[in-house]
Amino acid sequence: MPRRLRQTLDNLAIPLLAVVLGLVVSSVFVLMARTDPVQTYQRMFCEGFGAKGCQTFGDLLVTQTENEDGSTSTVFAPFYGAGGHRLAVVLERATLLILTALSATVAFKAGLFSIGMDGQFVLGAITAAFLGYWLPGQVYVLAGVADPESAPQTLLTVMHLLMPPLCIAAAMAVGAVYSWIAGFLKVRLNVNELISTIILNAIAVQIVNYLVRYPLRSDFNSTARTTRIDDTAWLIPFNRGLFQDVEWFSGSRLGIGIVIAILAAVIIWFFLWRTTAGYEQRMAGGSRLFARFGGIPSEQAALRAMLISGALSGLAGAIAILGIERRVVDGYAAVGIGFDGVMVAILARESIPAIIVVAMFFAGLQQGATNLQFGDLPRQLGSIIIAFIILFSSMETFFRNLINRIQTRLRPQRAPAAEVRPS
């Protein structure tokens, strides 16, 4: 077997083994809930990754559809979109996880264990939410438009092109500056970045809660919320724009955000592995002593990493508002998307391609776990299953050593060569 293929199979075996072990151990708690583990897992994966009508593991790959003439045909399930596919919703949430995981990876590569993505995310979200309705309002006033619905089409087209980029740029700037604070404290005052980012997260959450409940509150609804962003700042979902006739996207708010997230992943990969600045960051994270003797400005690399990391989290916050929520609701600051992104980055071992795959898998598990409650199963059961899968995924070193020991025992022992004595 070629060496590269064997290495790829070994890398795939560990996460698969972690998933299997997580499901096996979780079966104990499923049985305690007086439910069948196999049926529970089938429902969980179908609710997370299956097409409408999915009932078994087999339905995740192929499904039977009924034609107009009453006959049935077999189709590839991931492409079957009648009534909307759950994978579209998975991609919607995975968009935010990819960006926050990239944010964590950039910091980790520079040797900074920053977990401040939550704070940067919510500040980016509130910035995009405010500018999303305030900026268009100022434009309407300057243009002398009393009713936005009667605005000239040319003006609306220009605003559609300008408003989203402006809101995104502002959110990224806010996230970058807020992340830079932790980097500055680390570089100049040697403050542990883990502690500083935890504190900064708490501060950001309280700031956003205050803004939503008081100065930016739109009405006296029972739940505090900001004003909904203007239509010109809205990143229109695929099911209402480019692919409104494609039923696969029905029921989701997936849009251009997933394209931005994939593009960001490509850019970050190129930056880290194909640029001098990326090399400096990786060397500063791998060995600061080596970087110092090699003339690499490790402090500058650390600050640059924190700026890029914060900008990515701010971008995630902007997309969450402009492309999904359209406003910030009280309690949104505590949803934990930034922390989930950190988990995705850790599970993906900071690999950019793996981040995309793990983000989708993680989002699907979360969706399936949440939807278990619609089958008269406790929602907490799904969280327990996810927790065990994550736990076993973090045991990579143990599993790798175990696999190596098994391979060593199964490998046939070579017979010692017979000693040849001179005659």
Phi, psi and omega per residue, in radians:
M1 nan 2.302 3.130
P2 -1.012 2.570 -3.077
R3 -1.078 -0.759 -3.115
R4 -1.104 -0.720 3.121
L5 -1.133 -0.734 3.121
R6 -1.098 -0.694 3.119
Q7 -1.148 -0.693 3.114
T8 -1.109 -0.746 3.128
L9 -1.141 -0.655 3.096
D10 -1.119 -0.701 3.140
N11 -1.186 -0.566 3.116
L12 -1.363 -0.514 -3.085
A13 -1.138 -0.618 -3.070
I14 -1.176 -0.902 3.098
P15 -1.103 -0.621 3.098
L16 -1.135 -0.724 3.093
L17 -1.112 -0.663 3.115
A18 -1.111 -0.718 3.128
V19 -1.135 -0.798 -3.125
V20 -1.087 -0.819 3.134
L21 -1.118 -0.674 3.098
G22 -1.069 -0.711 3.121
L23 -1.214 -0.670 -3.127
V24 -1.139 -0.828 -3.131
V25 -1.170 -0.654 3.133
S26 -1.153 -0.357 3.132
S27 -1.020 -0.511 3.114
V28 -1.050 -0.788 -3.120
F29 -1.287 -0.558 3.077
V30 -1.134 -0.722 3.102
L31 -1.159 -0.597 3.087
M32 -1.122 -0.499 3.085
A33 -1.461 0.098 3.088
R34 1.069 0.764 3.063
T35 -2.281 2.798 -3.133
D36 -1.421 2.131 -3.112
P37 -1.003 -0.734 -3.104
V38 -1.096 -0.805 3.117
Q39 -1.128 -0.663 3.128
T40 -1.108 -0.792 -3.128
Y41 -1.202 -0.637 3.077
Q42 -1.084 -0.763 3.129
R43 -1.137 -0.709 -3.118
M44 -1.100 -0.818 -3.119
F45 -1.276 -0.584 3.082
C46 -1.166 -0.722 3.123
E47 -1.208 -0.435 -3.121
G48 -1.586 -0.625 -2.990
F49 -2.269 -0.135 -2.995
G50 -1.567 2.876 3.023
A51 -1.381 2.980 3.099
K52 -1.074 2.314 -3.106
G53 1.625 0.012 3.132
C54 -1.144 2.282 -3.127
Q55 -2.205 -0.535 -3.058
T56 -2.247 2.976 3.102
F57 -1.054 -0.619 3.129
G58 -1.102 -0.538 3.137
D59 -1.194 -0.256 3.104
L60 -1.213 -0.424 -3.114
L61 -1.831 -0.858 3.133
V62 -2.279 2.604 3.136
T63 -2.512 2.730 -3.141
Q64 -1.680 2.296 3.110
T65 -2.102 2.608 -3.135
E66 -1.736 2.240 3.135
N67 -1.479 2.996 -3.111
E68 -1.127 -0.509 -3.133
D69 -1.495 0.108 3.113
G70 1.626 -0.170 3.120
S71 -1.408 2.894 3.126
T72 -2.039 2.660 3.106
S73 -2.447 2.684 -3.135
T74 -1.695 2.244 -3.112
V75 -2.228 2.780 3.089
F76 -1.303 1.991 -2.959
A77 -0.979 -0.763 -3.128
P78 -1.042 -0.374 3.123
F79 -1.715 -0.049 -3.114
Y80 -1.492 1.995 -2.990
G81 -2.024 0.272 -3.140
A82 -1.044 2.123 -3.132
G83 1.404 0.060 -3.122
G84 1.648 2.472 -3.131
H85 -1.840 2.474 -3.120
R86 -1.179 -0.404 3.103
L87 -1.092 -0.490 3.089
A88 -1.138 -0.688 3.084
V89 -1.206 -0.642 3.084
V90 -1.058 -0.799 3.126
L91 -1.121 -0.565 3.096
E92 -1.049 -0.832 3.137
R93 -1.340 -0.612 3.138
A94 -1.091 -0.477 3.097
T95 -0.949 -0.843 -3.115
L96 -1.233 -0.653 -3.140
L97 -1.171 -0.659 3.120
I98 -1.068 -0.800 -3.085
L99 -1.194 -0.759 3.126
T100 -1.228 -0.551 3.061
A101 -1.202 -0.681 3.045
L102 -1.085 -0.687 3.096
S103 -1.025 -0.817 3.128
A104 -1.152 -0.691 -3.105
T105 -1.108 -0.731 3.125
V106 -1.046 -0.754 3.111
A107 -1.173 -0.765 -3.130
F108 -1.065 -0.713 -3.117
K109 -1.093 -0.447 3.118
A110 -1.574 0.136 3.123
G111 1.418 0.315 -3.121
L112 -1.971 2.024 3.118
F113 -1.511 1.299 -3.140
S114 -1.562 2.265 3.044
I115 -2.145 0.614 -3.111
G116 -1.567 0.315 -3.072
M117 -1.124 -0.590 3.133
D118 -1.065 -0.829 -3.132
G119 -1.119 -0.771 3.131
Q120 -1.148 -0.639 -3.141
F121 -1.112 -0.867 -3.059
V122 -1.237 -0.567 3.079
L123 -1.210 -0.660 3.040
G124 -1.118 -0.655 -3.140
A125 -1.158 -0.802 -3.105
I126 -1.201 -0.567 3.083
T127 -1.134 -0.806 3.128
A128 -1.151 -0.643 3.139
A129 -1.133 -0.748 -3.132
F130 -1.188 -0.899 -3.115
L131 -1.161 -0.454 -3.107
G132 -1.141 -0.413 3.052
Y133 -1.986 -0.459 -3.102
W134 -1.306 -0.817 -3.129
L135 -1.057 -0.862 3.087
P136 -1.030 -0.630 3.111
G137 -1.070 -0.706 3.118
Q138 -1.176 -0.646 3.124
V139 -1.147 -0.741 3.123
Y140 -1.077 -0.681 3.130
V141 -1.144 -0.819 -3.138
L142 -1.110 -0.575 -3.135
A143 -1.469 -0.075 -3.141
G144 1.253 0.529 -3.129
V145 -1.731 2.012 -3.121
A146 -1.407 -0.680 -3.128
D147 -2.054 2.023 -3.115
P148 -0.981 -0.522 -3.127
E149 -1.189 -0.374 3.137
S150 -1.759 0.194 -3.140
A151 -1.170 2.589 3.107
P152 -1.044 2.520 -3.102
Q153 -1.100 -0.604 3.122
T154 -1.088 -0.757 3.118
L155 -1.101 -0.756 -3.139
L156 -1.110 -0.679 3.131
T157 -1.106 -0.789 3.122
V158 -1.088 -0.712 3.140
M159 -1.171 -0.660 3.089
H160 -1.052 -0.581 -3.126
L161 -1.417 -0.500 -3.019
L162 -1.730 -0.656 -3.002
M163 -1.098 -0.878 3.134
P164 -1.022 -0.814 3.108
P165 -1.072 -0.657 3.135
L166 -1.140 -0.768 3.129
C167 -1.132 -0.719 3.140
I168 -1.142 -0.765 -3.139
A169 -1.080 -0.724 3.132
A170 -1.149 -0.726 3.128
A171 -1.120 -0.710 3.116
M172 -1.138 -0.676 3.125
A173 -1.127 -0.746 3.129
V174 -1.114 -0.801 3.120
G175 -1.083 -0.689 -3.127
A176 -1.151 -0.783 3.141
V177 -1.111 -0.732 -3.111
Y178 -1.172 -0.626 3.083
S179 -1.241 -0.626 3.138
W180 -1.049 -0.534 3.136
I181 -1.023 -0.819 3.121
A182 -1.127 -0.668 3.098
G183 -1.129 -0.715 3.113
F184 -1.123 -0.769 3.115
L185 -1.066 -0.629 3.131
K186 -1.222 -0.831 -3.022
V187 -1.290 -0.758 -3.030
R188 -1.551 -0.641 -3.042
L189 -2.019 0.005 3.137
N190 1.011 0.641 3.076
V191 -1.421 2.258 -3.132
N192 -0.993 2.166 -3.062
E193 -1.182 -0.458 3.104
L194 -1.124 -0.789 -3.141
I195 -1.198 -0.790 -3.082
S196 -1.130 -0.686 -3.128
T197 -1.249 -0.570 3.056
I198 -1.090 -0.789 3.136
I199 -1.159 -0.733 3.126
L200 -1.130 -0.599 3.050
N201 -1.041 -0.831 -3.122
A202 -1.087 -0.709 3.126
I203 -1.115 -0.782 -3.127
A204 -1.084 -0.723 3.135
V205 -1.079 -0.751 -3.138
Q206 -1.188 -0.650 3.092
I207 -1.080 -0.819 -3.118
V208 -1.154 -0.732 3.093
N209 -1.026 -0.737 3.115
Y210 -1.117 -0.804 -3.111
L211 -1.102 -0.695 -3.119
V212 -1.216 -0.654 -3.050
R213 -1.447 -0.357 -3.051
Y214 -2.207 -1.503 -2.990
P215 -1.151 -0.527 -3.111
L216 -1.782 0.129 -3.128
R217 -1.173 2.332 -3.029
S218 -1.517 -0.591 -3.073
D219 -2.693 -3.032 -3.140
F220 -1.807 0.635 3.026
N221 -1.075 2.731 -3.118
S222 -1.034 -0.491 3.075
T223 -1.936 2.136 -3.125
A224 -1.120 2.474 -3.132
R225 -2.788 2.747 3.104
T226 -1.481 2.966 3.054
T227 -1.168 2.473 3.136
R228 -1.174 2.440 -3.118
I229 -1.101 2.692 3.124
D230 -1.210 2.679 -3.126
D231 -1.041 -0.501 -3.113
T232 -1.268 -0.305 3.103
A233 -1.723 0.028 -3.048
W234 -1.451 2.245 2.979
L235 -1.471 1.658 -2.962
I236 -1.079 2.253 3.127
P237 -1.091 2.785 -3.131
F238 -1.056 -0.639 -3.059
N239 -1.290 -0.088 3.050
R240 -2.075 0.043 -3.100
G241 -2.290 -1.808 -3.022
L242 -1.081 -0.653 -3.037
F243 -2.119 0.766 -3.096
Q244 -1.187 -0.318 3.109
D245 -1.672 -0.027 3.136
V246 -1.634 1.971 -3.030
E247 -1.208 -0.345 -3.115
W248 -0.997 -0.587 -3.096
F249 -1.518 -0.043 -3.088
S250 -1.076 2.369 3.100
G251 1.526 -0.018 3.122
S252 -2.078 2.878 3.067
R253 -1.970 0.489 3.119
L254 -1.154 2.348 -3.117
G255 -2.616 -2.607 -3.073
I256 -1.109 -0.257 -3.140
G257 -1.022 -0.654 -3.129
I258 -1.177 -0.593 3.086
V259 -1.172 -0.734 3.112
I260 -1.096 -0.714 -3.125
A261 -1.126 -0.768 3.121
I262 -1.137 -0.719 3.112
L263 -1.105 -0.694 3.097
A264 -1.103 -0.673 3.111
A265 -1.092 -0.746 3.125
V266 -1.115 -0.751 -3.120
I267 -1.128 -0.766 -3.136
I268 -1.142 -0.706 3.082
W269 -1.049 -0.808 3.139
F270 -1.103 -0.706 -3.128
F271 -1.119 -0.795 -3.062
L272 -1.267 -0.594 -2.979
W273 -1.972 -0.110 -3.087
R274 -2.281 0.144 3.132
T275 -2.205 2.753 3.120
T276 -1.139 -0.726 -3.142
A277 -1.103 -0.684 3.100
G278 -1.146 -0.674 3.087
Y279 -1.098 -0.720 3.114
E280 -1.064 -0.717 3.138
Q281 -1.160 -0.745 -3.139
R282 -1.163 -0.661 3.115
M283 -1.222 -0.674 3.106
A284 -1.129 -0.594 3.116
G285 -1.367 -0.542 -3.110
G286 -1.343 -0.760 -3.129
S287 -2.759 1.845 -3.131
R288 -1.161 -0.578 3.127
L289 -1.154 -0.764 3.096
F290 -1.103 -0.733 -3.137
A291 -1.091 -0.676 -3.121
R292 -1.138 -0.820 -3.137
F293 -1.258 -0.375 3.099
G294 -1.509 0.033 3.116
G295 1.360 0.300 -3.138
I296 -1.500 2.176 3.141
P297 -1.264 1.514 -3.037
S298 -1.114 -0.633 3.138
E299 -1.148 -0.750 3.091
Q300 -1.113 -0.690 3.116
A301 -1.112 -0.680 -3.142
A302 -1.149 -0.772 3.133
L303 -1.141 -0.707 3.104
R304 -1.101 -0.704 3.128
A305 -1.092 -0.722 -3.129
M306 -1.191 -0.637 3.088
L307 -1.110 -0.819 3.137
I308 -1.134 -0.744 3.136
S309 -1.031 -0.834 3.136
G310 -1.133 -0.635 3.124
A311 -1.115 -0.677 3.122
L312 -1.160 -0.717 3.092
S313 -1.159 -0.695 3.063
G314 -1.094 -0.656 3.066
L315 -1.075 -0.736 3.101
A316 -1.071 -0.736 3.111
G317 -1.102 -0.681 3.127
A318 -1.146 -0.785 3.135
I319 -1.124 -0.628 3.125
A320 -1.042 -0.620 -3.115
I321 -1.551 -0.872 -3.059
L322 -1.218 -0.517 -3.058
G323 -1.915 -0.224 -3.048
I324 -2.235 -1.131 -2.964
E325 -1.477 -0.677 -3.126
R326 1.259 -0.041 3.035
R327 -2.887 2.844 3.082
V328 -1.794 2.204 -3.136
V329 -1.840 2.585 3.135
D330 -0.959 2.261 -3.099
G331 1.720 -0.217 -3.125
Y332 -1.141 -0.469 -3.115
A333 -1.181 -0.211 -3.085
A334 -1.936 0.326 -3.090
V335 -1.285 -0.393 3.035
G336 1.408 0.438 -3.139
I337 -1.146 -0.638 3.108
G338 -1.099 -0.738 3.121
F339 -1.179 -0.650 3.065
D340 -1.078 -0.642 3.092
G341 -1.116 -0.648 3.071
V342 -1.087 -0.745 3.117
M343 -1.086 -0.714 3.127
V344 -1.104 -0.747 3.139
A345 -1.099 -0.704 3.137
I346 -1.172 -0.797 -3.131
L347 -1.144 -0.557 3.134
A348 -1.436 0.016 -3.131
R349 0.973 0.618 3.075
E350 1.069 0.388 3.083
S351 -1.581 2.203 -3.069
I352 -1.078 -0.873 3.102
P353 -1.063 -0.682 -3.136
A354 -1.159 -0.524 3.130
I355 -1.042 -0.734 -3.122
I356 -1.110 -0.774 -3.132
V357 -1.180 -0.834 -3.109
V358 -1.132 -0.655 3.124
A359 -1.070 -0.737 3.112
M360 -1.160 -0.758 3.138
F361 -1.120 -0.765 -3.133
F362 -1.114 -0.752 3.127
A363 -1.126 -0.688 3.111
G364 -1.150 -0.718 3.092
L365 -1.085 -0.749 3.133
Q366 -1.099 -0.740 3.126
Q367 -1.138 -0.768 3.117
G368 -1.124 -0.686 3.124
A369 -1.132 -0.698 3.129
T370 -1.148 -0.688 -3.081
N371 -1.373 -0.098 3.065
L372 -1.058 -0.528 -3.089
Q373 -1.146 -0.382 3.107
F374 -1.338 -0.160 3.069
G375 -1.872 0.502 3.137
D376 1.045 0.567 3.058
L377 -2.028 2.495 -3.118
P378 -1.112 2.374 -3.140
R379 -1.091 -0.579 -3.123
Q380 -1.089 -0.419 3.137
L381 -1.093 -0.712 3.101
G382 -1.137 -0.666 3.110
S383 -1.130 -0.644 3.104
I384 -1.122 -0.747 3.136
I385 -1.070 -0.798 3.129
I386 -1.081 -0.723 -3.121
A387 -1.073 -0.720 3.140
F388 -1.205 -0.659 3.096
I389 -1.100 -0.747 3.107
I390 -1.126 -0.719 -3.141
L391 -1.035 -0.843 -3.131
F392 -1.238 -0.502 3.093
S393 -1.168 -0.508 -3.135
S394 -1.354 -0.132 -3.108
M395 -1.661 0.735 -3.057
E396 -1.071 -0.789 -3.094
T397 -1.059 -0.740 3.125
F398 -1.078 -0.825 -3.118
F399 -1.160 -0.674 -3.130
R400 -1.131 -0.741 3.094
N401 -1.136 -0.653 3.120
L402 -1.122 -0.768 3.128
I403 -1.106 -0.706 3.129
N404 -1.122 -0.700 3.125
R405 -1.139 -0.712 3.127
I406 -1.132 -0.750 3.132
Q407 -1.110 -0.648 3.131
T408 -1.138 -0.713 -3.135
R409 -1.237 -0.602 -3.118
L410 -1.404 -0.343 -3.120
R411 -1.227 2.259 -3.122
P412 -1.102 2.359 3.134
Q413 -1.356 2.342 3.118
R414 -1.380 2.347 3.098
A415 -1.223 2.380 3.136
P416 -1.089 2.452 -3.112
A417 -1.162 2.411 3.133
A418 -1.163 2.371 -3.127
E419 -1.281 2.247 -3.141
V420 -1.752 2.036 -3.136
R421 -1.696 2.467 3.107
P422 -1.186 2.402 -3.129
S423 -1.325 nan nan
